[in-house]
Amino acid sequence: MSWMNFQFDKFEMEFVFSKDVSCFQSILNSFDSAEFINVVTFSISTKENILMKSILQATKKGVPVKIITNIPGRFEEYFSERSKSISKEKIDRYLAILNPEKYDYLLNTYFNFESHVKIIMTDEIAYVGSANFSDMSNDNYEAGIVSKDSAFIRHLLNEVIPELERSSLSYYGSIENNILLNSIFDLLRIEDYFQRILSDISQTSFYITGKDYHTGKEFNDCKDSDEELRWRRLIGTVNALEFFSDHLIELENVCFNYDEDLQSFKESYDKSINSICSIVGKIGVEIEAKRRFDEYGYTLNLIEKMERDSKEILEYNDLMELAQNISYQEKENHIHLLREDLILLMDTINEYIDTISTGRNRLGEFIAKYGLFNSRINNTNL
């Protein structure tokens, strides 16, 4: 079945009809809390406009953005040098406003010269309608639908956007730069994932009273939480770090052929990440061992040992009380050591996140070094 026949009949939606205001303002309002932003549009104004300002602010906060757009004023054929010159100026301006470097390489742009689709969406809300995403659209009568339906959003994300992307040209012309840009997006997702894990650990194991993870920590035994679930999350964190230890695998076979500095960066990065994962693995073993301390079993073993080793006969109740006191102290010692291990785990995850962030910045430098846009986009140069 052709992708043009996609249908989606059941979803909650709101119909919007407007003039002199933005049809998609509710989506712009969601940018601050978005995990990602996708925009499909025929045109974007090359003058300052509210959409691109909002996208710039979102990327400054680490939100990845994908834009699929046409280029108004670009034609397959030019019948005079004057018309070609006018189009060249328009295309150059259009490419300049969408330069990923301006957005810390968190904007990934595709060009589709057969699309007139208008979609703007985040992970929580989507607009589909008539409005181009420029302030000039506010002067027109525009209509569309706004939906928060999760199934509809998944349909756009998993079916519609990928199909448009497959038939589009990417901003950069080289395979290497596209791999580097995709690697930046992958690192951002991993960084965000572990930021949430770090928050989860702090909320389930500690009361946080200060921004510095070396201060303001108080161990919280989380009486109101599911202890087994909490510890499964902790051990899962260790496994996840090991799973993500090879972030930049795609760089291996393609990019090293043209840049020795990139190869050197990759080797240094891998060494740092593997060292951190090794530390986290050891911490995970220590955490699992300490949290399994069996106070009751320790008490019974201690009573047997005291009965066997004691030179004087003690009443069983006295032995029990003595053994329980020693066991309690041993448990408190395990909790203290466990607390230290958890702090070390959190600090090491922070180091992991910092390493990823530094890696993203370095990859951006390599893109800037070889940042030629796709020559097929600006056909006035041909």
Buried (B, 14 or more C-beta within 10 A) or exposed (E): EEEEEEEEEEBEBEEBEBEEEBBBBBBBEBBEEBEBBBBBBBBBBBEEBBBBEBBBEBBEEBBBBBBBBBBBBBEEEBEEEEBBEBBBEBBBBBBEBBBBEBBBBBBBBBBBBEBEBBBBBBBEBBBBBBBBBBBEBBEEEBEBBBBBBEEBBEBBBEEBBEBBBEEBBBBBBBEBBBBBBBBBBBBBBBBBEBBEBBEBBBEBBBEBEEEEBEEEBEBBEBEEEEEEEBBEBBBEBBEBBBEBBEBBEBBEEBBBEEBEEBBEBBEEBBEBBEEBBEBBBBBBEBBBEBBEBEEEEBBEEBBEEBEEEEEEEEEEEEBBEBBBEBBEEBBEEBBEBBBBBBBBBBBBBBBBBEBBBBBBEBBBEBBEEBBEBBEEBBBBEE
